[in-house]
Amino acid sequence: MSGSAATGHPGGCPGPRRRRFPSRRHDAKGGPPVENVLIGLVVAVVIIVVIAIAMRGLKRDN
């Protein structure tokens, strides 16, 4: 994923890129959706880990 996002913009950060170019260019490139997907994946992993820890705690209590 990082490789596809870095094509054409070596060493470029998503933040500065977003401010520099108009939003329609991002729609064509699909920049923001990728970031949203990554954020969603991170949130999902965190939730899964929290649930797993909670289940282990409940099993230990029982």
PQR file of N, CA, C, O and H, with PARSE charges and radii, in Angstrom:
ATOM      1  N   MET A   1       0.841  -1.202   0.000 -0.4000 1.5000
ATOM      2  CA  MET A   1       0.000   0.000   0.000 -0.0000 2.0000
ATOM      3  C   MET A   1       0.875   1.252   0.000  0.5500 1.7000
ATOM      4  O   MET A   1       0.604   2.198  -0.740 -0.5500 1.4000
ATOM      5  N   SER A   2       1.931   1.262   0.831 -0.4000 1.5000
ATOM      6  CA  SER A   2       2.772   2.450   0.912 -0.0000 2.0000
ATOM      7  C   SER A   2       3.470   2.683  -0.426  0.5500 1.7000
ATOM      8  O   SER A   2       3.707   3.827  -0.814 -0.5500 1.4000
ATOM      9  H   SER A   2       2.151   0.494   1.432  0.4000 1.0000
ATOM     10  N   GLY A   3       3.799   1.595  -1.133 -0.4000 1.5000
ATOM     11  CA  GLY A   3       4.470   1.760  -2.414 -0.0000 2.0000
ATOM     12  C   GLY A   3       3.563   2.444  -3.423  0.5500 1.7000
ATOM     13  O   GLY A   3       4.006   3.347  -4.134 -0.5500 1.4000
ATOM     14  H   GLY A   3       3.606   0.666  -0.818  0.4000 1.0000
ATOM     15  N   SER A   4       2.287   2.027  -3.500 -0.4000 1.5000
ATOM     16  CA  SER A   4       1.368   2.635  -4.468 -0.0000 2.0000
ATOM     17  C   SER A   4       1.112   4.097  -4.117  0.5500 1.7000
ATOM     18  O   SER A   4       0.946   4.928  -5.010 -0.5500 1.4000
ATOM     19  H   SER A   4       1.928   1.294  -2.922  0.4000 1.0000
ATOM     20  N   ALA A   5       1.079   4.413  -2.840 -0.4000 1.5000
ATOM     21  CA  ALA A   5       0.808   5.798  -2.424 -0.0000 2.0000
ATOM     22  C   ALA A   5       2.021   6.682  -2.693  0.5500 1.7000
ATOM     23  O   ALA A   5       1.875   7.892  -2.869 -0.5500 1.4000
ATOM     24  H   ALA A   5       1.213   3.738  -2.115  0.4000 1.0000
ATOM     25  N   ALA A   6       3.228   6.088  -2.729 -0.4000 1.5000
ATOM     26  CA  ALA A   6       4.443   6.892  -2.889 -0.0000 2.0000
ATOM     27  C   ALA A   6       4.807   7.068  -4.361  0.5500 1.7000
ATOM     28  O   ALA A   6       5.723   7.828  -4.676 -0.5500 1.4000
ATOM     29  H   ALA A   6       3.347   5.106  -2.586  0.4000 1.0000
ATOM     30  N   THR A   7       4.115   6.384  -5.267 -0.4000 1.5000
ATOM     31  CA  THR A   7       4.488   6.490  -6.685 -0.0000 2.0000
ATOM     32  C   THR A   7       4.264   7.912  -7.171  0.5500 1.7000
ATOM     33  O   THR A   7       3.186   8.477  -6.988 -0.5500 1.4000
ATOM     34  H   THR A   7       3.371   5.766  -5.011  0.4000 1.0000
ATOM     35  N   GLY A   8       5.290   8.488  -7.791 -0.4000 1.5000
ATOM     36  CA  GLY A   8       5.171   9.841  -8.326 -0.0000 2.0000
ATOM     37  C   GLY A   8       5.454  10.893  -7.278  0.5500 1.7000
ATOM     38  O   GLY A   8       5.654  12.058  -7.622 -0.5500 1.4000
ATOM     39  H   GLY A   8       6.166   8.029  -7.939  0.4000 1.0000
ATOM     40  N   HIS A   9       5.479  10.524  -6.018 -0.4000 1.5000
ATOM     41  CA  HIS A   9       5.759  11.489  -4.944 -0.0000 2.0000
ATOM     42  C   HIS A   9       6.752  10.865  -3.968  0.5500 1.7000
ATOM     43  O   HIS A   9       6.371  10.504  -2.855 -0.5500 1.4000
ATOM     44  H   HIS A   9       5.316   9.577  -5.738  0.4000 1.0000
ATOM     45  N   PRO A  10       8.021  10.731  -4.365 -0.5600 1.5000
ATOM     46  CA  PRO A  10       9.011  10.110  -3.476  0.2800 2.0000
ATOM     47  C   PRO A  10       9.255  10.960  -2.233  0.5500 1.7000
ATOM     48  O   PRO A  10       9.544  12.152  -2.336 -0.5500 1.4000
ATOM     49  N   GLY A  11       9.139  10.348  -1.073 -0.4000 1.5000
ATOM     50  CA  GLY A  11       9.406  11.072   0.166 -0.0000 2.0000
ATOM     51  C   GLY A  11       8.378  12.155   0.444  0.5500 1.7000
ATOM     52  O   GLY A  11       8.661  13.100   1.180 -0.5500 1.4000
ATOM     53  H   GLY A  11       8.904   9.380  -0.990  0.4000 1.0000
ATOM     54  N   GLY A  12       7.173  12.031  -0.141 -0.4000 1.5000
ATOM     55  CA  GLY A  12       6.145  13.060   0.078 -0.0000 2.0000
ATOM     56  C   GLY A  12       5.154  12.619   1.136  0.5500 1.7000
ATOM     57  O   GLY A  12       4.760  11.453   1.160 -0.5500 1.4000
ATOM     58  H   GLY A  12       6.943  11.263  -0.739  0.4000 1.0000
ATOM     59  N   CYS A  13       4.736  13.535   2.021 -0.4000 1.5000
ATOM     60  CA  CYS A  13       3.774  13.205   3.061 -0.0000 2.0000
ATOM     61  C   CYS A  13       2.360  13.478   2.561  0.5500 1.7000
ATOM     62  O   CYS A  13       2.151  14.397   1.769 -0.5500 1.4000
ATOM     63  H   CYS A  13       5.057  14.482   2.001  0.4000 1.0000
ATOM     64  N   PRO A  14       1.377  12.680   3.018 -0.5600 1.5000
ATOM     65  CA  PRO A  14      -0.011  12.918   2.596  0.2800 2.0000
ATOM     66  C   PRO A  14      -0.517  14.301   3.026  0.5500 1.7000
ATOM     67  O   PRO A  14      -1.295  14.924   2.304 -0.5500 1.4000
ATOM     68  N   GLY A  15      -0.086  14.779   4.185 -0.4000 1.5000
ATOM     69  CA  GLY A  15      -0.580  16.064   4.688 -0.0000 2.0000
ATOM     70  C   GLY A  15      -0.252  17.215   3.746  0.5500 1.7000
ATOM     71  O   GLY A  15      -1.170  17.870   3.251 -0.5500 1.4000
ATOM     72  H   GLY A  15       0.546  14.272   4.772  0.4000 1.0000
ATOM     73  N   PRO A  16       1.043  17.489   3.479 -0.5600 1.5000
ATOM     74  CA  PRO A  16       1.418  18.583   2.567  0.2800 2.0000
ATOM     75  C   PRO A  16       0.794  18.394   1.188  0.5500 1.7000
ATOM     76  O   PRO A  16       0.373  19.366   0.560 -0.5500 1.4000
ATOM     77  N   ARG A  17       0.730  17.146   0.710 -0.4000 1.5000
ATOM     78  CA  ARG A  17       0.176  16.897  -0.612 -0.0000 2.0000
ATOM     79  C   ARG A  17      -1.297  17.329  -0.650  0.5500 1.7000
ATOM     80  O   ARG A  17      -1.765  17.916  -1.626 -0.5500 1.4000
ATOM     81  H   ARG A  17       1.072  16.357   1.220  0.4000 1.0000
ATOM     82  N   ARG A  18      -2.005  17.025   0.430 -0.4000 1.5000
ATOM     83  CA  ARG A  18      -3.433  17.324   0.447 -0.0000 2.0000
ATOM     84  C   ARG A  18      -3.655  18.841   0.404  0.5500 1.7000
ATOM     85  O   ARG A  18      -4.607  19.315  -0.215 -0.5500 1.4000
ATOM     86  H   ARG A  18      -1.625  16.549   1.223  0.4000 1.0000
ATOM     87  N   ARG A  19      -2.771  19.597   1.066 -0.4000 1.5000
ATOM     88  CA  ARG A  19      -2.950  21.050   1.101 -0.0000 2.0000
ATOM     89  C   ARG A  19      -2.535  21.676  -0.233  0.5500 1.7000
ATOM     90  O   ARG A  19      -3.073  22.709  -0.634 -0.5500 1.4000
ATOM     91  H   ARG A  19      -1.997  19.211   1.569  0.4000 1.0000
ATOM     92  N   ARG A  20      -1.585  21.051  -0.910 -0.4000 1.5000
ATOM     93  CA  ARG A  20      -1.042  21.663  -2.113 -0.0000 2.0000
ATOM     94  C   ARG A  20      -1.992  21.513  -3.303  0.5500 1.7000
ATOM     95  O   ARG A  20      -2.205  22.469  -4.048 -0.5500 1.4000
ATOM     96  H   ARG A  20      -1.149  20.212  -0.585  0.4000 1.0000
ATOM     97  N   PHE A  21      -2.568  20.310  -3.487 -0.4000 1.5000
ATOM     98  CA  PHE A  21      -3.362  20.051  -4.679 -0.0000 2.0000
ATOM     99  C   PHE A  21      -4.851  20.163  -4.372  0.5500 1.7000
ATOM    100  O   PHE A  21      -5.261  19.957  -3.230 -0.5500 1.4000
ATOM    101  H   PHE A  21      -2.395  19.533  -2.882  0.4000 1.0000
ATOM    102  N   PRO A  22      -5.668  20.485  -5.374 -0.5600 1.5000
ATOM    103  CA  PRO A  22      -7.119  20.566  -5.184  0.2800 2.0000
ATOM    104  C   PRO A  22      -7.723  19.197  -4.881  0.5500 1.7000
ATOM    105  O   PRO A  22      -7.106  18.164  -5.144 -0.5500 1.4000
ATOM    106  N   SER A  23      -8.925  19.200  -4.330 -0.4000 1.5000
ATOM    107  CA  SER A  23      -9.544  17.953  -3.888 -0.0000 2.0000
ATOM    108  C   SER A  23      -9.860  17.049  -5.076  0.5500 1.7000
ATOM    109  O   SER A  23      -9.840  15.826  -4.934 -0.5500 1.4000
ATOM    110  H   SER A  23      -9.425  20.039  -4.116  0.4000 1.0000
ATOM    111  N   ARG A  24     -10.155  17.627  -6.254 -0.4000 1.5000
ATOM    112  CA  ARG A  24     -10.547  16.783  -7.388 -0.0000 2.0000
ATOM    113  C   ARG A  24      -9.388  15.881  -7.794  0.5500 1.7000
ATOM    114  O   ARG A  24      -9.604  14.766  -8.271 -0.5500 1.4000
ATOM    115  H   ARG A  24     -10.171  18.620  -6.370  0.4000 1.0000
ATOM    116  N   ARG A  25      -8.148  16.363  -7.604 -0.4000 1.5000
ATOM    117  CA  ARG A  25      -6.993  15.527  -7.950 -0.0000 2.0000
ATOM    118  C   ARG A  25      -6.945  14.297  -7.023  0.5500 1.7000
ATOM    119  O   ARG A  25      -6.578  13.204  -7.454 -0.5500 1.4000
ATOM    120  H   ARG A  25      -7.973  17.268  -7.217  0.4000 1.0000
ATOM    121  N   HIS A  26      -7.314  14.486  -5.771 -0.4000 1.5000
ATOM    122  CA  HIS A  26      -7.321  13.350  -4.837 -0.0000 2.0000
ATOM    123  C   HIS A  26      -8.400  12.353  -5.235  0.5500 1.7000
ATOM    124  O   HIS A  26      -8.207  11.144  -5.114 -0.5500 1.4000
ATOM    125  H   HIS A  26      -7.613  15.374  -5.421  0.4000 1.0000
ATOM    126  N   ASP A  27      -9.543  12.860  -5.711 -0.4000 1.5000
ATOM    127  CA  ASP A  27     -10.606  11.955  -6.144 -0.0000 2.0000
ATOM    128  C   ASP A  27     -10.102  11.068  -7.290  0.5500 1.7000
ATOM    129  O   ASP A  27     -10.421   9.880  -7.349 -0.5500 1.4000
ATOM    130  H   ASP A  27      -9.700  13.843  -5.808  0.4000 1.0000
ATOM    131  N   ALA A  28      -9.312  11.653  -8.199 -0.4000 1.5000
ATOM    132  CA  ALA A  28      -8.788  10.878  -9.315 -0.0000 2.0000
ATOM    133  C   ALA A  28      -7.739   9.880  -8.827  0.5500 1.7000
ATOM    134  O   ALA A  28      -7.665   8.758  -9.330 -0.5500 1.4000
ATOM    135  H   ALA A  28      -9.053  12.618  -8.151  0.4000 1.0000
ATOM    136  N   LYS A  29      -6.928  10.286  -7.849 -0.4000 1.5000
ATOM    137  CA  LYS A  29      -5.865   9.413  -7.344 -0.0000 2.0000
ATOM    138  C   LYS A  29      -6.379   8.460  -6.270  0.5500 1.7000
ATOM    139  O   LYS A  29      -5.819   7.379  -6.088 -0.5500 1.4000
ATOM    140  H   LYS A  29      -6.988  11.197  -7.441  0.4000 1.0000
ATOM    141  N   GLY A  30      -7.423   8.839  -5.565 -0.4000 1.5000
ATOM    142  CA  GLY A  30      -7.929   7.993  -4.495 -0.0000 2.0000
ATOM    143  C   GLY A  30      -7.047   8.063  -3.258  0.5500 1.7000
ATOM    144  O   GLY A  30      -6.799   7.037  -2.624 -0.5500 1.4000
ATOM    145  H   GLY A  30      -7.878   9.717  -5.713  0.4000 1.0000
ATOM    146  N   GLY A  31      -6.566   9.253  -2.901 -0.4000 1.5000
ATOM    147  CA  GLY A  31      -5.685   9.388  -1.738 -0.0000 2.0000
ATOM    148  C   GLY A  31      -6.434   9.261  -0.416  0.5500 1.7000
ATOM    149  O   GLY A  31      -6.132   8.362   0.367 -0.5500 1.4000
ATOM    150  H   GLY A  31      -6.767  10.087  -3.416  0.4000 1.0000
ATOM    151  N   PRO A  32      -7.398  10.131  -0.146 -0.5600 1.5000
ATOM    152  CA  PRO A  32      -8.116  10.093   1.138  0.2800 2.0000
ATOM    153  C   PRO A  32      -8.752   8.735   1.441  0.5500 1.7000
ATOM    154  O   PRO A  32      -8.651   8.276   2.579 -0.5500 1.4000
ATOM    155  N   PRO A  33      -9.417   8.055   0.460 -0.5600 1.5000
ATOM    156  CA  PRO A  33      -9.990   6.734   0.764  0.2800 2.0000
ATOM    157  C   PRO A  33      -8.960   5.764   1.314  0.5500 1.7000
ATOM    158  O   PRO A  33      -9.256   4.997   2.230 -0.5500 1.4000
ATOM    159  N   VAL A  34      -7.741   5.789   0.758 -0.4000 1.5000
ATOM    160  CA  VAL A  34      -6.704   4.874   1.259 -0.0000 2.0000
ATOM    161  C   VAL A  34      -6.409   5.173   2.725  0.5500 1.7000
ATOM    162  O   VAL A  34      -6.285   4.263   3.546 -0.5500 1.4000
ATOM    163  H   VAL A  34      -7.500   6.412   0.014  0.4000 1.0000
ATOM    164  N   GLU A  35      -6.299   6.474   3.044 -0.4000 1.5000
ATOM    165  CA  GLU A  35      -6.020   6.822   4.445 -0.0000 2.0000
ATOM    166  C   GLU A  35      -7.172   6.384   5.334  0.5500 1.7000
ATOM    167  O   GLU A  35      -6.952   5.884   6.437 -0.5500 1.4000
ATOM    168  H   GLU A  35      -6.399   7.213   2.378  0.4000 1.0000
ATOM    169  N   ASN A  36      -8.417   6.570   4.854 -0.4000 1.5000
ATOM    170  CA  ASN A  36      -9.569   6.154   5.654 -0.0000 2.0000
ATOM    171  C   ASN A  36      -9.544   4.652   5.885  0.5500 1.7000
ATOM    172  O   ASN A  36      -9.857   4.184   6.980 -0.5500 1.4000
ATOM    173  H   ASN A  36      -8.596   6.976   3.957  0.4000 1.0000
ATOM    174  N   VAL A  37      -9.173   3.894   4.858 -0.4000 1.5000
ATOM    175  CA  VAL A  37      -9.105   2.438   5.005 -0.0000 2.0000
ATOM    176  C   VAL A  37      -8.042   2.069   6.026  0.5500 1.7000
ATOM    177  O   VAL A  37      -8.269   1.208   6.876 -0.5500 1.4000
ATOM    178  H   VAL A  37      -8.919   4.273   3.968  0.4000 1.0000
ATOM    179  N   LEU A  38      -6.882   2.716   5.948 -0.4000 1.5000
ATOM    180  CA  LEU A  38      -5.809   2.406   6.901 -0.0000 2.0000
ATOM    181  C   LEU A  38      -6.259   2.728   8.319  0.5500 1.7000
ATOM    182  O   LEU A  38      -6.028   1.945   9.240 -0.5500 1.4000
ATOM    183  H   LEU A  38      -6.698   3.415   5.257  0.4000 1.0000
ATOM    184  N   ILE A  39      -6.904   3.883   8.496 -0.4000 1.5000
ATOM    185  CA  ILE A  39      -7.382   4.253   9.833 -0.0000 2.0000
ATOM    186  C   ILE A  39      -8.404   3.228  10.310  0.5500 1.7000
ATOM    187  O   ILE A  39      -8.386   2.824  11.472 -0.5500 1.4000
ATOM    188  H   ILE A  39      -7.092   4.519   7.747  0.4000 1.0000
ATOM    189  N   GLY A  40      -9.291   2.807   9.420 -0.4000 1.5000
ATOM    190  CA  GLY A  40     -10.291   1.800   9.789 -0.0000 2.0000
ATOM    191  C   GLY A  40      -9.640   0.493  10.200  0.5500 1.7000
ATOM    192  O   GLY A  40     -10.069  -0.142  11.164 -0.5500 1.4000
ATOM    193  H   GLY A  40      -9.306   3.135   8.475  0.4000 1.0000
ATOM    194  N   LEU A  41      -8.610   0.089   9.478 -0.4000 1.5000
ATOM    195  CA  LEU A  41      -7.926  -1.158   9.828 -0.0000 2.0000
ATOM    196  C   LEU A  41      -7.284  -1.039  11.204  0.5500 1.7000
ATOM    197  O   LEU A  41      -7.371  -1.964  12.011 -0.5500 1.4000
ATOM    198  H   LEU A  41      -8.262   0.605   8.695  0.4000 1.0000
ATOM    199  N   VAL A  42      -6.642   0.092  11.476 -0.4000 1.5000
ATOM    200  CA  VAL A  42      -6.002   0.277  12.786 -0.0000 2.0000
ATOM    201  C   VAL A  42      -7.047   0.227  13.894  0.5500 1.7000
ATOM    202  O   VAL A  42      -6.853  -0.431  14.916 -0.5500 1.4000
ATOM    203  H   VAL A  42      -6.572   0.844  10.820  0.4000 1.0000
ATOM    204  N   VAL A  43      -8.162   0.934  13.679 -0.4000 1.5000
ATOM    205  CA  VAL A  43      -9.213   0.943  14.705 -0.0000 2.0000
ATOM    206  C   VAL A  43      -9.751  -0.468  14.918  0.5500 1.7000
ATOM    207  O   VAL A  43      -9.972  -0.889  16.054 -0.5500 1.4000
ATOM    208  H   VAL A  43      -8.319   1.469  12.849  0.4000 1.0000
ATOM    209  N   ALA A  44      -9.962  -1.203  13.812 -0.4000 1.5000
ATOM    210  CA  ALA A  44     -10.489  -2.566  13.932 -0.0000 2.0000
ATOM    211  C   ALA A  44      -9.515  -3.450  14.715  0.5500 1.7000
ATOM    212  O   ALA A  44      -9.933  -4.226  15.575 -0.5500 1.4000
ATOM    213  H   ALA A  44      -9.782  -0.861  12.890  0.4000 1.0000
ATOM    214  N   VAL A  45      -8.223  -3.333  14.419 -0.4000 1.5000
ATOM    215  CA  VAL A  45      -7.232  -4.157  15.134 -0.0000 2.0000
ATOM    216  C   VAL A  45      -7.245  -3.815  16.619  0.5500 1.7000
ATOM    217  O   VAL A  45      -7.198  -4.712  17.461 -0.5500 1.4000
ATOM    218  H   VAL A  45      -7.884  -2.703  13.721  0.4000 1.0000
ATOM    219  N   VAL A  46      -7.307  -2.532  16.944 -0.4000 1.5000
ATOM    220  CA  VAL A  46      -7.318  -2.128  18.358 -0.0000 2.0000
ATOM    221  C   VAL A  46      -8.543  -2.705  19.050  0.5500 1.7000
ATOM    222  O   VAL A  46      -8.442  -3.230  20.159 -0.5500 1.4000
ATOM    223  H   VAL A  46      -7.345  -1.804  16.260  0.4000 1.0000
ATOM    224  N   ILE A  47      -9.702  -2.610  18.402 -0.4000 1.5000
ATOM    225  CA  ILE A  47     -10.933  -3.126  19.018 -0.0000 2.0000
ATOM    226  C   ILE A  47     -10.815  -4.632  19.229  0.5500 1.7000
ATOM    227  O   ILE A  47     -11.200  -5.145  20.279 -0.5500 1.4000
ATOM    228  H   ILE A  47      -9.784  -2.183  17.501  0.4000 1.0000
ATOM    229  N   ILE A  48     -10.280  -5.346  18.224 -0.4000 1.5000
ATOM    230  CA  ILE A  48     -10.150  -6.806  18.345 -0.0000 2.0000
ATOM    231  C   ILE A  48      -9.227  -7.147  19.510  0.5500 1.7000
ATOM    232  O   ILE A  48      -9.516  -8.053  20.292 -0.5500 1.4000
ATOM    233  H   ILE A  48      -9.968  -4.929  17.371  0.4000 1.0000
ATOM    234  N   VAL A  49      -8.115  -6.420  19.625 -0.4000 1.5000
ATOM    235  CA  VAL A  49      -7.172  -6.704  20.720 -0.0000 2.0000
ATOM    236  C   VAL A  49      -7.842  -6.451  22.063  0.5500 1.7000
ATOM    237  O   VAL A  49      -7.696  -7.247  22.990 -0.5500 1.4000
ATOM    238  H   VAL A  49      -7.880  -5.684  18.990  0.4000 1.0000
ATOM    239  N   VAL A  50      -8.576  -5.347  22.174 -0.4000 1.5000
ATOM    240  CA  VAL A  50      -9.244  -5.033  23.446 -0.0000 2.0000
ATOM    241  C   VAL A  50     -10.247  -6.124  23.787  0.5500 1.7000
ATOM    242  O   VAL A  50     -10.324  -6.555  24.937 -0.5500 1.4000
ATOM    243  H   VAL A  50      -8.695  -4.700  21.421  0.4000 1.0000
ATOM    244  N   ILE A  51     -11.023  -6.579  22.794 -0.4000 1.5000
ATOM    245  CA  ILE A  51     -12.020  -7.628  23.061 -0.0000 2.0000
ATOM    246  C   ILE A  51     -11.310  -8.913  23.487  0.5500 1.7000
ATOM    247  O   ILE A  51     -11.754  -9.598  24.408 -0.5500 1.4000
ATOM    248  H   ILE A  51     -10.960  -6.228  21.859  0.4000 1.0000
ATOM    249  N   ALA A  52     -10.207  -9.233  22.812 -0.4000 1.5000
ATOM    250  CA  ALA A  52      -9.478 -10.465  23.160 -0.0000 2.0000
ATOM    251  C   ALA A  52      -8.978 -10.396  24.601  0.5500 1.7000
ATOM    252  O   ALA A  52      -9.084 -11.374  25.339 -0.5500 1.4000
ATOM    253  H   ALA A  52      -9.846  -8.677  22.064  0.4000 1.0000
ATOM    254  N   ILE A  53      -8.436  -9.251  25.005 -0.4000 1.5000
ATOM    255  CA  ILE A  53      -7.941  -9.105  26.376 -0.0000 2.0000
ATOM    256  C   ILE A  53      -9.105  -9.207  27.358  0.5500 1.7000
ATOM    257  O   ILE A  53      -8.982  -9.837  28.409 -0.5500 1.4000
ATOM    258  H   ILE A  53      -8.350  -8.456  24.405  0.4000 1.0000
ATOM    259  N   ALA A  54     -10.229  -8.591  27.016 -0.4000 1.5000
ATOM    260  CA  ALA A  54     -11.397  -8.654  27.901 -0.0000 2.0000
ATOM    261  C   ALA A  54     -11.878 -10.092  28.043  0.5500 1.7000
ATOM    262  O   ALA A  54     -12.213 -10.527  29.145 -0.5500 1.4000
ATOM    263  H   ALA A  54     -10.329  -8.079  26.163  0.4000 1.0000
ATOM    264  N   MET A  55     -11.915 -10.831  26.945 -0.4000 1.5000
ATOM    265  CA  MET A  55     -12.360 -12.234  27.010 -0.0000 2.0000
ATOM    266  C   MET A  55     -11.409 -13.049  27.884  0.5500 1.7000
ATOM    267  O   MET A  55     -11.853 -13.881  28.676 -0.5500 1.4000
ATOM    268  H   MET A  55     -11.642 -10.478  26.050  0.4000 1.0000
ATOM    269  N   ARG A  56     -10.118 -12.817  27.747 -0.4000 1.5000
ATOM    270  CA  ARG A  56      -9.162 -13.551  28.585 -0.0000 2.0000
ATOM    271  C   ARG A  56      -9.400 -13.226  30.056  0.5500 1.7000
ATOM    272  O   ARG A  56      -9.371 -14.115  30.907 -0.5500 1.4000
ATOM    273  H   ARG A  56      -9.757 -12.141  27.104  0.4000 1.0000
ATOM    274  N   GLY A  57      -9.637 -11.947  30.350 -0.4000 1.5000
ATOM    275  CA  GLY A  57      -9.885 -11.566  31.739 -0.0000 2.0000
ATOM    276  C   GLY A  57     -11.143 -12.243  32.267  0.5500 1.7000
ATOM    277  O   GLY A  57     -11.161 -12.710  33.406 -0.5500 1.4000
ATOM    278  H   GLY A  57      -9.661 -11.225  29.659  0.4000 1.0000
ATOM    279  N   LEU A  58     -12.192 -12.302  31.456 -0.4000 1.5000
ATOM    280  CA  LEU A  58     -13.427 -12.946  31.914 -0.0000 2.0000
ATOM    281  C   LEU A  58     -13.180 -14.433  32.151  0.5500 1.7000
ATOM    282  O   LEU A  58     -13.666 -14.999  33.130 -0.5500 1.4000
ATOM    283  H   LEU A  58     -12.178 -11.923  30.531  0.4000 1.0000
ATOM    284  N   LYS A  59     -12.423 -15.066  31.250 -0.4000 1.5000
ATOM    285  CA  LYS A  59     -12.155 -16.500  31.420 -0.0000 2.0000
ATOM    286  C   LYS A  59     -11.357 -16.730  32.705  0.5500 1.7000
ATOM    287  O   LYS A  59     -11.610 -17.696  33.424 -0.5500 1.4000
ATOM    288  H   LYS A  59     -12.028 -14.607  30.454  0.4000 1.0000
ATOM    289  N   ARG A  60     -10.409 -15.863  32.994 -0.4000 1.5000
ATOM    290  CA  ARG A  60      -9.611 -16.039  34.209 -0.0000 2.0000
ATOM    291  C   ARG A  60     -10.494 -15.871  35.448  0.5500 1.7000
ATOM    292  O   ARG A  60     -10.363 -16.617  36.419 -0.5500 1.4000
ATOM    293  H   ARG A  60     -10.204 -15.078  32.410  0.4000 1.0000
ATOM    294  N   ASP A  61     -11.398 -14.878  35.404 -0.4000 1.5000
ATOM    295  CA  ASP A  61     -12.269 -14.666  36.567 -0.0000 2.0000
ATOM    296  C   ASP A  61     -13.163 -15.883  36.784  0.5500 1.7000
ATOM    297  O   ASP A  61     -13.369 -16.317  37.918 -0.5500 1.4000
ATOM    298  H   ASP A  61     -11.505 -14.272  34.616  0.4000 1.0000
ATOM    299  N   ASN A  62     -13.689 -16.425  35.698 -0.4000 1.5000
ATOM    300  CA  ASN A  62     -14.586 -17.569  35.837 -0.0000 2.0000
ATOM    301  C   ASN A  62     -13.778 -18.795  36.234  0.5500 1.7000
ATOM    302  O   ASN A  62     -14.341 -19.876  36.405 -0.5500 1.4000
ATOM    303  H   ASN A  62     -13.521 -16.072  34.777  0.4000 1.0000
TER
END
